[in-house]
Amino acid sequence: MKIGLAQVTGPATHVPKVKAVLQLEGDFTRARAKLLIPSNSMTDLRRVQGTAVTGVVDYQLMDFSKKKPAKPAAKAKSKSKSQKQPPRKAASGHKHHHGCKHRR
């Protein structure tokens, strides 16, 4: 589902008559075409002569064609105390202090 905006130009007397811009799309073997038509009706194709679309903004609200994202992988469980790595050895010349993690 998309929502869009169109910039319409033309004579100052004609532009206020534009109520909608209709978009027709066509796919060909090597090309794709979009035809944008300023219309004075929200439901019927009633072209406003002398006006043209000079800018377009499309914003995708939802995409129903995409699959749902995969669930994230489960987090690895923390290792138990018996599986944790052994304490590191102190570097030579290291003075042991309160809170040392390696064996004295």
KOLGU-291588 format. One record per residue: residue number from 1; residue in one letter; x, y, z of N, C-alpha, C, O in turn. Coordinates in nm, 3 decimals, m for minus. Example, Ala and Ser with C-alpha at 12.3 -4.5 7.8 and 13.67 -1.06 7.14 Angstrom:
<rs>
+-----+------+---------+---------+---------+---------+---------+---------+---------+---------+---------+---------+---------+---------+
: seq : type :      nu :      nv :      nw :     cau :     cav :     caw :      cu :      cv :      cw :      ou :      ov :      ow :
+-----+------+---------+---------+---------+---------+---------+---------+---------+---------+---------+---------+---------+---------+
:   1 :    A :   1.319 :  m0.569 :   0.780 :   1.230 :  m0.450 :   0.780 :   1.320 :  m0.330 :   0.780 :   1.424 :  m0.332 :   0.846 :
:   2 :    S :   1.285 :  m0.225 :   0.708 :   1.367 :  m0.106 :   0.714 :   1.290 :   0.003 :   0.787 :   1.341 :   0.114 :   0.804 :
+-----+------+---------+---------+---------+---------+---------+---------+---------+---------+---------+---------+---------+---------+
</rs>
This chain:
<rs>
+-----+------+---------+---------+---------+---------+---------+---------+---------+---------+---------+---------+---------+---------+
: seq : type :      nu :      nv :      nw :     cau :     cav :     caw :      cu :      cv :      cw :      ou :      ov :      ow :
+-----+------+---------+---------+---------+---------+---------+---------+---------+---------+---------+---------+---------+---------+
:   1 :    M :   0.085 :  m0.115 :   0.000 :   0.000 :   0.000 :   0.000 :   0.090 :   0.122 :   0.000 :   0.181 :   0.134 :   0.083 :
:   2 :    K :   0.065 :   0.212 :  m0.092 :   0.146 :   0.333 :  m0.105 :   0.058 :   0.456 :  m0.093 :  m0.062 :   0.452 :  m0.117 :
:   3 :    I :   0.121 :   0.565 :  m0.055 :   0.058 :   0.695 :  m0.057 :   0.153 :   0.785 :  m0.133 :   0.274 :   0.767 :  m0.128 :
:   4 :    G :   0.099 :   0.882 :  m0.204 :   0.187 :   0.965 :  m0.284 :   0.140 :   1.108 :  m0.292 :   0.026 :   1.142 :  m0.259 :
:   5 :    L :   0.231 :   1.192 :  m0.338 :   0.206 :   1.333 :  m0.361 :   0.250 :   1.364 :  m0.502 :   0.345 :   1.305 :  m0.553 :
:   6 :    A :   0.181 :   1.459 :  m0.565 :   0.219 :   1.500 :  m0.700 :   0.220 :   1.652 :  m0.706 :   0.133 :   1.719 :  m0.652 :
:   7 :    Q :   0.322 :   1.705 :  m0.773 :   0.330 :   1.849 :  m0.797 :   0.273 :   1.874 :  m0.936 :   0.320 :   1.816 :  m1.035 :
:   8 :    V :   0.172 :   1.959 :  m0.944 :   0.106 :   1.988 :  m1.072 :   0.133 :   2.134 :  m1.108 :   0.121 :   2.223 :  m1.024 :
:   9 :    T :   0.169 :   2.157 :  m1.234 :   0.190 :   2.293 :  m1.283 :   0.097 :   2.320 :  m1.400 :   0.045 :   2.229 :  m1.464 :
:  10 :    G :   0.079 :   2.448 :  m1.426 :  m0.005 :   2.492 :  m1.537 :  m0.056 :   2.631 :  m1.509 :  m0.013 :   2.695 :  m1.413 :
:  11 :    P :  m0.148 :   2.679 :  m1.591 :  m0.204 :   2.812 :  m1.569 :  m0.272 :   2.822 :  m1.432 :  m0.333 :   2.726 :  m1.385 :
:  12 :    A :  m0.261 :   2.938 :  m1.369 :  m0.317 :   2.958 :  m1.235 :  m0.467 :   2.934 :  m1.230 :  m0.521 :   2.903 :  m1.124 :
:  13 :    T :  m0.534 :   2.946 :  m1.342 :  m0.679 :   2.921 :  m1.344 :  m0.712 :   2.773 :  m1.355 :  m0.823 :   2.732 :  m1.322 :
:  14 :    H :  m0.615 :   2.691 :  m1.401 :  m0.641 :   2.548 :  m1.423 :  m0.596 :   2.459 :  m1.306 :  m0.661 :   2.359 :  m1.276 :
:  15 :    V :  m0.487 :   2.497 :  m1.241 :  m0.429 :   2.412 :  m1.135 :  m0.529 :   2.386 :  m1.022 :  m0.537 :   2.272 :  m0.976 :
:  16 :    P :  m0.606 :   2.485 :  m0.974 :  m0.702 :   2.456 :  m0.866 :  m0.810 :   2.356 :  m0.904 :  m0.875 :   2.299 :  m0.816 :
:  17 :    K :  m0.831 :   2.333 :  m1.032 :  m0.933 :   2.237 :  m1.077 :  m0.888 :   2.092 :  m1.058 :  m0.971 :   2.001 :  m1.056 :
:  18 :    V :  m0.756 :   2.071 :  m1.044 :  m0.703 :   1.935 :  m1.030 :  m0.737 :   1.882 :  m0.891 :  m0.697 :   1.942 :  m0.790 :
:  19 :    K :  m0.809 :   1.772 :  m0.886 :  m0.850 :   1.709 :  m0.759 :  m0.771 :   1.581 :  m0.730 :  m0.761 :   1.539 :  m0.615 :
:  20 :    A :  m0.716 :   1.521 :  m0.834 :  m0.640 :   1.396 :  m0.818 :  m0.545 :   1.380 :  m0.936 :  m0.562 :   1.444 :  m1.040 :
:  21 :    V :  m0.446 :   1.296 :  m0.918 :  m0.357 :   1.257 :  m1.028 :  m0.371 :   1.107 :  m1.043 :  m0.341 :   1.030 :  m0.951 :
:  22 :    L :  m0.416 :   1.066 :  m1.159 :  m0.433 :   0.923 :  m1.185 :  m0.304 :   0.867 :  m1.242 :  m0.237 :   0.932 :  m1.323 :
:  23 :    Q :  m0.269 :   0.748 :  m1.202 :  m0.146 :   0.684 :  m1.247 :  m0.181 :   0.555 :  m1.319 :  m0.246 :   0.466 :  m1.264 :
:  24 :    L :  m0.136 :   0.547 :  m1.442 :  m0.151 :   0.425 :  m1.521 :  m0.013 :   0.366 :  m1.540 :   0.081 :   0.438 :  m1.574 :
:  25 :    E :   0.001 :   0.235 :  m1.518 :   0.131 :   0.170 :  m1.531 :   0.124 :   0.061 :  m1.636 :   0.021 :  m0.005 :  m1.654 :
:  26 :    G :   0.236 :   0.043 :  m1.704 :   0.245 :  m0.064 :  m1.803 :   0.382 :  m0.128 :  m1.800 :   0.483 :  m0.057 :  m1.792 :
:  27 :    D :   0.387 :  m0.260 :  m1.807 :   0.514 :  m0.333 :  m1.812 :   0.529 :  m0.393 :  m1.951 :   0.439 :  m0.459 :  m2.003 :
:  28 :    F :   0.644 :  m0.368 :  m2.009 :   0.675 :  m0.422 :  m2.141 :   0.796 :  m0.512 :  m2.126 :   0.851 :  m0.525 :  m2.017 :
:  29 :    T :   0.839 :  m0.574 :  m2.235 :   0.952 :  m0.667 :  m2.224 :   1.078 :  m0.600 :  m2.169 :   1.144 :  m0.657 :  m2.082 :
:  30 :    R :   1.111 :  m0.484 :  m2.217 :   1.236 :  m0.421 :  m2.176 :   1.216 :  m0.287 :  m2.108 :   1.314 :  m0.219 :  m2.075 :
:  31 :    A :   1.093 :  m0.248 :  m2.085 :   1.068 :  m0.117 :  m2.025 :   0.942 :  m0.120 :  m1.939 :   0.857 :  m0.209 :  m1.950 :
:  32 :    R :   0.935 :  m0.022 :  m1.854 :   0.817 :  m0.004 :  m1.771 :   0.776 :   0.143 :  m1.784 :   0.863 :   0.230 :  m1.788 :
:  33 :    A :   0.648 :   0.172 :  m1.792 :   0.601 :   0.309 :  m1.811 :   0.498 :   0.345 :  m1.705 :   0.416 :   0.262 :  m1.665 :
:  34 :    K :   0.503 :   0.471 :  m1.662 :   0.403 :   0.527 :  m1.571 :   0.349 :   0.654 :  m1.637 :   0.426 :   0.741 :  m1.676 :
:  35 :    L :   0.220 :   0.662 :  m1.649 :   0.155 :   0.779 :  m1.707 :   0.077 :   0.847 :  m1.596 :  m0.011 :   0.787 :  m1.535 :
:  36 :    L :   0.109 :   0.974 :  m1.569 :   0.044 :   1.050 :  m1.462 :  m0.046 :   1.156 :  m1.525 :   0.001 :   1.239 :  m1.603 :
:  37 :    I :  m0.174 :   1.152 :  m1.492 :  m0.273 :   1.238 :  m1.557 :  m0.346 :   1.321 :  m1.452 :  m0.418 :   1.265 :  m1.369 :
:  38 :    P :  m0.330 :   1.455 :  m1.454 :  m0.407 :   1.540 :  m1.364 :  m0.556 :   1.533 :  m1.401 :  m0.592 :   1.548 :  m1.518 :
:  39 :    S :  m0.642 :   1.511 :  m1.301 :  m0.785 :   1.494 :  m1.326 :  m0.866 :   1.583 :  m1.232 :  m0.823 :   1.611 :  m1.120 :
:  40 :    N :  m0.983 :   1.627 :  m1.279 :  m1.069 :   1.708 :  m1.192 :  m1.172 :   1.622 :  m1.119 :  m1.266 :   1.674 :  m1.059 :
:  41 :    S :  m1.153 :   1.490 :  m1.124 :  m1.242 :   1.396 :  m1.055 :  m1.158 :   1.295 :  m0.976 :  m1.051 :   1.254 :  m1.020 :
:  42 :    M :  m1.209 :   1.257 :  m0.860 :  m1.140 :   1.157 :  m0.778 :  m1.167 :   1.016 :  m0.827 :  m1.094 :   0.923 :  m0.792 :
:  43 :    T :  m1.271 :   0.997 :  m0.907 :  m1.309 :   0.862 :  m0.948 :  m1.301 :   0.838 :  m1.098 :  m1.276 :   0.725 :  m1.141 :
:  44 :    D :  m1.322 :   0.942 :  m1.178 :  m1.320 :   0.926 :  m1.324 :  m1.198 :   0.995 :  m1.384 :  m1.139 :   1.085 :  m1.323 :
:  45 :    L :  m1.162 :   0.952 :  m1.503 :  m1.052 :   1.016 :  m1.575 :  m1.108 :   1.136 :  m1.651 :  m1.167 :   1.122 :  m1.758 :
:  46 :    R :  m1.088 :   1.254 :  m1.593 :  m1.130 :   1.379 :  m1.658 :  m1.009 :   1.471 :  m1.657 :  m0.992 :   1.552 :  m1.565 :
:  47 :    R :  m0.929 :   1.460 :  m1.758 :  m0.803 :   1.534 :  m1.767 :  m0.828 :   1.685 :  m1.764 :  m0.920 :   1.736 :  m1.828 :
:  48 :    V :  m0.742 :   1.755 :  m1.687 :  m0.746 :   1.901 :  m1.683 :  m0.645 :   1.949 :  m1.788 :  m0.524 :   1.942 :  m1.766 :
:  49 :    Q :  m0.695 :   1.997 :  m1.901 :  m0.611 :   2.041 :  m2.011 :  m0.520 :   2.156 :  m1.966 :  m0.561 :   2.244 :  m1.891 :
:  50 :    G :  m0.396 :   2.154 :  m2.014 :  m0.301 :   2.260 :  m1.984 :  m0.221 :   2.238 :  m1.857 :  m0.134 :   2.319 :  m1.826 :
:  51 :    T :  m0.247 :   2.130 :  m1.783 :  m0.172 :   2.101 :  m1.660 :  m0.082 :   1.980 :  m1.683 :  m0.105 :   1.899 :  m1.772 :
:  52 :    A :   0.020 :   1.971 :  m1.599 :   0.114 :   1.859 :  m1.609 :   0.170 :   1.827 :  m1.472 :   0.174 :   1.913 :  m1.384 :
:  53 :    V :   0.212 :   1.703 :  m1.454 :   0.276 :   1.660 :  m1.329 :   0.426 :   1.681 :  m1.346 :   0.486 :   1.629 :  m1.439 :
:  54 :    T :   0.486 :   1.758 :  m1.254 :   0.630 :   1.785 :  m1.263 :   0.709 :   1.724 :  m1.148 :   0.832 :   1.729 :  m1.149 :
:  55 :    G :   0.641 :   1.666 :  m1.050 :   0.711 :   1.602 :  m0.940 :   0.623 :   1.498 :  m0.874 :   0.501 :   1.512 :  m0.868 :
:  56 :    V :   0.688 :   1.392 :  m0.824 :   0.614 :   1.282 :  m0.761 :   0.691 :   1.234 :  m0.639 :   0.814 :   1.222 :  m0.642 :
:  57 :    V :   0.618 :   1.205 :  m0.532 :   0.675 :   1.142 :  m0.413 :   0.588 :   1.021 :  m0.381 :   0.466 :   1.035 :  m0.367 :
:  58 :    D :   0.648 :   0.904 :  m0.370 :   0.577 :   0.783 :  m0.330 :   0.632 :   0.736 :  m0.196 :   0.753 :   0.738 :  m0.175 :
:  59 :    Y :   0.545 :   0.695 :  m0.107 :   0.586 :   0.643 :   0.022 :   0.515 :   0.511 :   0.046 :   0.392 :   0.504 :   0.040 :
:  60 :    Q :   0.593 :   0.408 :   0.072 :   0.538 :   0.274 :   0.095 :   0.492 :   0.262 :   0.240 :   0.573 :   0.270 :   0.332 :
:  61 :    L :   0.361 :   0.244 :   0.259 :   0.306 :   0.226 :   0.393 :   0.320 :   0.082 :   0.440 :   0.366 :   0.057 :   0.551 :
:  62 :    M :   0.280 :  m0.012 :   0.354 :   0.287 :  m0.155 :   0.385 :   0.318 :  m0.231 :   0.259 :   0.285 :  m0.188 :   0.148 :
:  63 :    D :   0.382 :  m0.344 :   0.276 :   0.410 :  m0.431 :   0.161 :   0.355 :  m0.569 :   0.194 :   0.414 :  m0.644 :   0.272 :
:  64 :    F :   0.242 :  m0.602 :   0.134 :   0.178 :  m0.729 :   0.161 :   0.243 :  m0.845 :   0.086 :   0.213 :  m0.961 :   0.114 :
:  65 :    S :   0.330 :  m0.815 :  m0.009 :   0.390 :  m0.921 :  m0.090 :   0.510 :  m0.986 :  m0.021 :   0.545 :  m1.099 :  m0.054 :
:  66 :    K :   0.571 :  m0.918 :   0.073 :   0.690 :  m0.972 :   0.140 :   0.650 :  m1.072 :   0.247 :   0.545 :  m1.060 :   0.310 :
:  67 :    K :   0.736 :  m1.170 :   0.266 :   0.715 :  m1.268 :   0.372 :   0.746 :  m1.204 :   0.506 :   0.819 :  m1.104 :   0.514 :
:  68 :    K :   0.690 :  m1.260 :   0.611 :   0.719 :  m1.211 :   0.745 :   0.865 :  m1.237 :   0.776 :   0.919 :  m1.340 :   0.737 :
:  69 :    P :   0.931 :  m1.145 :   0.848 :   1.071 :  m1.167 :   0.882 :   1.088 :  m1.288 :   0.973 :   1.002 :  m1.318 :   1.056 :
:  70 :    A :   1.199 :  m1.355 :   0.956 :   1.228 :  m1.473 :   1.038 :   1.248 :  m1.429 :   1.183 :   1.294 :  m1.318 :   1.210 :
:  71 :    K :   1.214 :  m1.518 :   1.274 :   1.235 :  m1.488 :   1.415 :   1.384 :  m1.485 :   1.442 :   1.459 :  m1.564 :   1.386 :
:  72 :    P :   1.428 :  m1.394 :   1.530 :   1.571 :  m1.388 :   1.560 :   1.617 :  m1.518 :   1.628 :   1.540 :  m1.583 :   1.698 :
:  73 :    A :   1.741 :  m1.553 :   1.605 :   1.798 :  m1.674 :   1.663 :   1.799 :  m1.662 :   1.815 :   1.816 :  m1.553 :   1.870 :
:  74 :    A :   1.781 :  m1.774 :   1.882 :   1.782 :  m1.775 :   2.028 :   1.921 :  m1.738 :   2.078 :   2.022 :  m1.776 :   2.018 :
:  75 :    K :   1.925 :  m1.664 :   2.187 :   2.053 :  m1.625 :   2.244 :   2.122 :  m1.747 :   2.304 :   2.057 :  m1.837 :   2.357 :
:  76 :    A :   2.254 :  m1.749 :   2.293 :   2.330 :  m1.859 :   2.351 :   2.319 :  m1.852 :   2.502 :   2.328 :  m1.744 :   2.562 :
:  77 :    K :   2.301 :  m1.966 :   2.563 :   2.290 :  m1.969 :   2.709 :   2.428 :  m1.947 :   2.769 :   2.529 :  m1.991 :   2.714 :
:  78 :    S :   2.430 :  m1.877 :   2.882 :   2.559 :  m1.852 :   2.947 :   2.613 :  m1.984 :   3.002 :   2.539 :  m2.074 :   3.042 :
:  79 :    K :   2.744 :  m1.990 :   3.004 :   2.810 :  m2.112 :   3.051 :   2.796 :  m2.122 :   3.202 :   2.798 :  m2.021 :   3.273 :
:  80 :    S :   2.783 :  m2.244 :   3.252 :   2.778 :  m2.262 :   3.397 :   2.918 :  m2.242 :   3.452 :   3.016 :  m2.236 :   3.377 :
:  81 :    K :   2.927 :  m2.232 :   3.584 :   3.057 :  m2.206 :   3.647 :   3.160 :  m2.311 :   3.610 :   3.278 :  m2.280 :   3.594 :
:  82 :    S :   3.116 :  m2.436 :   3.596 :   3.212 :  m2.543 :   3.565 :   3.261 :  m2.534 :   3.421 :   3.368 :  m2.586 :   3.389 :
:  83 :    Q :   3.184 :  m2.470 :   3.332 :   3.224 :  m2.460 :   3.192 :   3.300 :  m2.331 :   3.162 :   3.352 :  m2.316 :   3.051 :
:  84 :    K :   3.306 :  m2.240 :   3.256 :   3.375 :  m2.113 :   3.231 :   3.524 :  m2.137 :   3.214 :   3.578 :  m2.237 :   3.262 :
:  85 :    Q :   3.588 :  m2.044 :   3.146 :   3.732 :  m2.056 :   3.123 :   3.807 :  m2.043 :   3.255 :   3.762 :  m1.971 :   3.345 :
:  86 :    P :   3.921 :  m2.113 :   3.267 :   3.999 :  m2.103 :   3.390 :   4.056 :  m1.962 :   3.406 :   4.074 :  m1.890 :   3.307 :
:  87 :    P :   4.085 :  m1.923 :   3.530 :   4.141 :  m1.789 :   3.552 :   4.274 :  m1.773 :   3.480 :   4.349 :  m1.869 :   3.461 :
:  88 :    R :   4.303 :  m1.650 :   3.441 :   4.429 :  m1.622 :   3.371 :   4.544 :  m1.618 :   3.471 :   4.524 :  m1.592 :   3.590 :
:  89 :    K :   4.663 :  m1.644 :   3.421 :   4.782 :  m1.634 :   3.506 :   4.828 :  m1.489 :   3.507 :   4.813 :  m1.417 :   3.409 :
:  90 :    A :   4.883 :  m1.448 :   3.620 :   4.931 :  m1.311 :   3.632 :   5.055 :  m1.291 :   3.548 :   5.138 :  m1.381 :   3.536 :
:  91 :    A :   5.067 :  m1.174 :   3.490 :   5.187 :  m1.141 :   3.413 :   5.303 :  m1.128 :   3.511 :   5.283 :  m1.095 :   3.628 :
:  92 :    S :   5.423 :  m1.153 :   3.462 :   5.539 :  m1.143 :   3.552 :   5.550 :  m1.000 :   3.602 :   5.533 :  m0.904 :   3.526 :
:  93 :    G :   5.579 :  m0.987 :   3.727 :   5.593 :  m0.855 :   3.789 :   5.460 :  m0.796 :   3.833 :   5.456 :  m0.682 :   3.881 :
:  94 :    H :   5.351 :  m0.872 :   3.819 :   5.219 :  m0.822 :   3.857 :   5.205 :  m0.826 :   4.008 :   5.237 :  m0.926 :   4.071 :
:  95 :    K :   5.157 :  m0.717 :   4.065 :   5.130 :  m0.714 :   4.208 :   4.982 :  m0.744 :   4.226 :   4.897 :  m0.676 :   4.169 :
:  96 :    H :   4.952 :  m0.845 :   4.307 :   4.814 :  m0.883 :   4.330 :   4.743 :  m0.774 :   4.409 :   4.801 :  m0.713 :   4.499 :
:  97 :    H :   4.621 :  m0.751 :   4.374 :   4.542 :  m0.647 :   4.439 :   4.404 :  m0.702 :   4.470 :   4.366 :  m0.811 :   4.426 :
:  98 :    H :   4.331 :  m0.626 :   4.547 :   4.195 :  m0.669 :   4.582 :   4.111 :  m0.677 :   4.455 :   4.106 :  m0.580 :   4.379 :
:  99 :    G :   4.045 :  m0.789 :   4.431 :   3.962 :  m0.806 :   4.313 :   4.033 :  m0.874 :   4.197 :   3.976 :  m0.882 :   4.088 :
: 100 :    C :   4.157 :  m0.922 :   4.217 :   4.227 :  m0.994 :   4.109 :   4.145 :  m1.114 :   4.067 :   4.089 :  m1.184 :   4.151 :
: 101 :    K :   4.137 :  m1.139 :   3.937 :   4.059 :  m1.251 :   3.884 :   4.145 :  m1.376 :   3.867 :   4.091 :  m1.486 :   3.855 :
: 102 :    H :   4.275 :  m1.362 :   3.866 :   4.361 :  m1.479 :   3.845 :   4.410 :  m1.532 :   3.981 :   4.405 :  m1.463 :   4.083 :
: 103 :    R :   4.457 :  m1.652 :   3.977 :   4.503 :  m1.715 :   4.101 :   4.632 :  m1.652 :   4.148 :   4.715 :  m1.605 :   4.071 :
: 104 :    R :   4.643 :  m1.652 :   4.278 :   4.765 :  m1.594 :   4.336 :   4.870 :  m1.698 :   4.355 :   4.979 :  m1.667 :   4.403 :
+-----+------+---------+---------+---------+---------+---------+---------+---------+---------+---------+---------+---------+---------+
</rs>
